[in-house]
Every structure is written in C-alpha cells, then in structure tokens.
C-alpha cells in the first residue's frame, strides 16, 4: 500500500496514463474516469474510522484561480488528527453554457463516505447525477477544460 502523502502524485500519474499527455487531464470524461479509479485506491496511514475517506464534486468561480469557471473532484483522507484533500481542479474559459455557475444555490454535491469497492462506485454515479442536475455543471462536464491542477492540501 502507498502512503497517503503520495496521493496527489498517484493521481497525477494516473491522469497522465489515463488521459495521455495530449489531454493533460482536461477531457472531463477521461478525468472523471481516472478520478473514479483513484478513489478506489487504499492508502497507508489513513484512519480506519467511518467518514475518514470521502469524495465530493465542487463547482464555481474562486479567487485562487482568477475567478475562472471550475469543476473540482476532491477526495478527503483523515490521518491521525488531520484532514487532507486531494483536488483535481479543472478550469474553463468563459462559455455561455457556464453562465450562472457561481450563482447556483449549491456549489457541491455533498460528501459521500461510501467504502471503497462497489458501494464507492455506486456513490460516484450518484455524485455525478447530483452535479448534473445543475445545467451549468452539466455543460461543464461536456466541455474541455483549458487547464488543470492537482493539489494535496490540509482541510481547515
């Protein structure tokens, strides 16, 4: 088993392998597929308590990315006394279909802490369905992102 500290590197390598250098992880369908596989990876050093390994999809415009429309796939891991988030943020150019993205009543799907395996796979299908209930998010899923970042950050 690989340490949780290398989780962002694991996701980056999986994106390059699954999306190819040409896509760089900006093809949303391919990125979601790779992210789904990544959420099935067990990492050493993660608490075994319930709610220690969760997944969420988030969207909006944020100061840290120049207020570009974005779609973020996040996995959160609990270690001893700390929460860490591995984020795959996909950023878009402005597009008519993304109008209203930042004005939606919700900016995420809510967390799922379904265990790794078939229950996690089913939960990912549900997360996507919740996200795509919002027209701008559904549109984002059909576009090609112009850039992406993968980060490992402490959740505060």
C-alpha positions as CSV (number, residue, x, y, z in Angstrom):
1,X,0.0,0.0,0.0
2,X,1.2,3.5,-0.8
3,X,1.4,6.3,1.7
4,X,-1.4,8.9,1.6
5,X,1.4,11.6,1.4
6,X,2.0,10.5,-2.2
7,X,-1.7,10.5,-3.1
8,X,-1.5,13.7,-5.3
9,X,1.4,12.2,-7.2
10,X,-0.5,8.9,-7.7
11,X,-3.4,10.9,-9.1
12,X,-1.1,12.9,-11.4
13,X,0.5,9.7,-12.7
14,X,-2.9,8.2,-13.3
15,X,-4.1,11.3,-15.1
16,X,-1.1,11.1,-17.4
17,X,-1.6,7.4,-18.0
18,X,-5.4,7.5,-18.4
19,X,-5.7,10.8,-20.3
20,X,-2.4,11.0,-22.2
21,X,-0.1,13.9,-22.5
22,X,-2.3,15.5,-25.2
23,X,-5.4,15.6,-22.9
24,X,-3.4,16.5,-19.8
25,X,-6.4,15.6,-17.8
26,X,-8.6,18.3,-19.4
27,X,-11.0,15.9,-21.0
28,X,-13.6,15.8,-18.3
29,X,-15.0,12.3,-19.1
30,X,-11.5,10.8,-19.0
31,X,-10.5,12.8,-15.9
32,X,-13.7,11.7,-14.1
33,X,-13.0,8.1,-15.1
34,X,-9.4,8.3,-13.8
35,X,-10.5,10.0,-10.6
36,X,-13.1,7.3,-10.1
37,X,-10.4,4.7,-10.2
38,X,-8.2,6.8,-7.9
39,X,-11.0,6.9,-5.3
40,X,-10.7,3.1,-5.2
41,X,-7.1,3.2,-4.1
42,X,-6.3,2.4,-0.5
43,X,-3.6,4.5,1.2
44,X,-1.5,3.6,4.2
45,X,-1.8,6.0,7.1
46,X,-5.5,6.8,6.7
47,X,-7.7,6.3,9.8
48,X,-9.9,3.3,9.6
49,X,-12.9,5.1,11.3
50,X,-16.1,5.8,9.4
51,X,-16.0,9.1,7.5
52,X,-12.2,9.0,7.1
53,X,-12.2,8.7,3.3
54,X,-14.7,10.8,1.4
55,X,-15.4,12.2,-2.1
56,X,-17.1,15.4,-3.2
57,X,-17.6,17.3,-6.5
58,X,-17.5,21.1,-6.3
59,X,-18.0,23.9,-8.9
60,X,-17.9,27.7,-9.1
61,X,-15.6,30.6,-9.6
62,X,-12.9,31.2,-7.0
63,X,-10.4,33.9,-6.2
64,X,-7.4,31.4,-6.2
65,X,-8.0,30.6,-9.9
66,X,-8.7,34.1,-11.2
67,X,-12.5,33.6,-10.9
68,X,-12.4,31.1,-13.9
69,X,-15.3,28.6,-14.0
70,X,-14.1,25.4,-12.5
71,X,-15.1,21.9,-11.7
72,X,-13.2,20.1,-8.9
73,X,-13.1,16.5,-7.9
74,X,-11.9,16.1,-4.3
75,X,-11.0,13.1,-2.2
76,X,-10.6,13.8,1.5
77,X,-8.5,11.5,3.8
78,X,-8.3,11.6,7.5
79,X,-4.9,10.9,9.1
80,X,-4.0,11.0,12.7
81,X,-5.5,14.3,13.8
82,X,-5.6,15.9,10.4
83,X,-7.8,16.0,7.2
84,X,-6.1,16.2,3.8
85,X,-7.8,16.9,0.5
86,X,-6.5,15.8,-3.0
87,X,-8.1,18.1,-5.5
88,X,-8.3,17.7,-9.2
89,X,-9.4,21.2,-10.3
90,X,-10.4,21.7,-13.9
91,X,-10.7,25.3,-15.2
92,X,-12.6,26.5,-18.1
93,X,-12.7,29.6,-20.3
94,X,-15.9,31.6,-20.0
95,X,-18.7,29.9,-22.1
96,X,-22.3,30.8,-22.5
97,X,-23.3,27.4,-21.1
98,X,-21.4,28.2,-17.8
99,X,-23.3,31.4,-17.2
100,X,-24.8,31.2,-13.7
101,X,-22.3,28.6,-12.4
102,X,-21.3,30.8,-9.5
103,X,-25.0,31.8,-8.8
104,X,-26.3,28.3,-8.2
105,X,-27.9,27.6,-4.8
106,X,-25.3,24.8,-4.2
107,X,-21.7,24.6,-5.1
108,X,-21.1,21.0,-4.3
109,X,-22.7,17.6,-4.2
110,X,-22.2,17.0,-0.5
111,X,-19.7,14.4,0.8
112,X,-20.0,10.7,0.3
113,X,-18.1,8.4,2.6
114,X,-19.1,5.1,0.9
115,X,-16.5,2.5,1.4
116,X,-14.0,1.5,-1.3
117,X,-15.5,-1.1,-3.7
118,X,-18.9,-1.4,-5.3
119,X,-20.5,1.0,-2.8
120,X,-18.0,3.7,-3.7
121,X,-18.6,3.1,-7.4
122,X,-22.3,3.5,-6.9
123,X,-21.8,6.6,-4.8
124,X,-19.7,8.2,-7.6
125,X,-22.6,7.6,-10.1
126,X,-24.9,9.3,-7.6
127,X,-22.5,12.3,-7.1
128,X,-22.3,12.9,-10.8
129,X,-26.1,12.7,-11.1
130,X,-26.5,15.3,-8.3
131,X,-23.9,17.6,-10.0
132,X,-25.5,17.3,-13.4
133,X,-28.9,18.4,-12.1
134,X,-27.5,21.9,-12.5
135,X,-27.4,23.0,-16.1
136,X,-24.1,24.9,-15.9
137,X,-22.4,21.9,-14.2
138,X,-23.8,19.6,-16.8
139,X,-22.4,21.9,-19.5
140,X,-19.0,22.0,-17.9
141,X,-18.9,18.2,-17.9
142,X,-19.3,18.3,-21.7
143,X,-16.6,20.9,-22.3
144,X,-12.8,20.6,-22.4
145,X,-11.0,22.3,-19.6
146,X,-8.3,24.7,-20.5
147,X,-6.1,23.8,-17.5
148,X,-6.0,21.6,-14.5
149,X,-4.2,21.3,-11.2
150,X,-3.8,18.6,-8.7
151,X,-3.1,19.6,-5.1
152,X,-2.7,18.0,-1.7
153,X,-3.8,20.5,1.0
154,X,-4.8,20.3,4.6
155,X,-8.5,20.8,5.0
156,X,-9.2,23.6,7.5
